[in-house]
Amino acid sequence: MKREGYIAAANFFNRYPTLKKTAVITQKTAEILVYITYPVFIAILLFKGNLFWVKSLVVCGIGFIAVSLFRHLYNAERPYQRYDIKPLINKKSLGKSFPSRHCFSAAVIAVSISAINLPIGIIIGVFALLIATLRVAFGVHFIKDVLCGLSLGILIGAIQYFI
């Protein structure tokens, strides 16, 4: 998306403050639900004696560290930096946009949970797509950032099935 697309999205949300507030709350709620679901998932597996929790924790953890390290080294600018626009959510950090860690985390968690409970994994996957869409609409990520984050999350999450 180019500068005009981000400006159009901002103008749209700013024209409808209730919709903007709803979108911000929706994105934050989706994040919280994803991030709460994962430790609950790990705890249930641990309680049931299912050793998949070890694979999940190791693979997801190493993936998160690798993505974070890459973001730090690559240090891609964010749309609001490149286009000198105001993001629709309170975001002041500079760089470290590619890939989106929010999207990576939601996708890898969705894949992990899908191994044990497909319906809940699908729901988390839908939340991942919602988070990705809104992070772009809010002007804090480029489309490539969220697509790469989602793709890496799926790919790294799939590794758990093969080890």
Secondary structure, 3 states (H helix, E strand, C coil): CCHHHHHHHHHHHHHCHHHHHHHHHHHHHHHHHHHHHHHHHHHHHHHHCCCHHHHHHHHHHHHHHHHHHHHHHHCCCCHHHHCCCCCCCCCCCCCCCCCCHHHHHHHHHHHHHHHHCHHHHHHHHHHHHHHHHHHHHCCCCCHHHHHHHHHHHHHHHHHHHHC
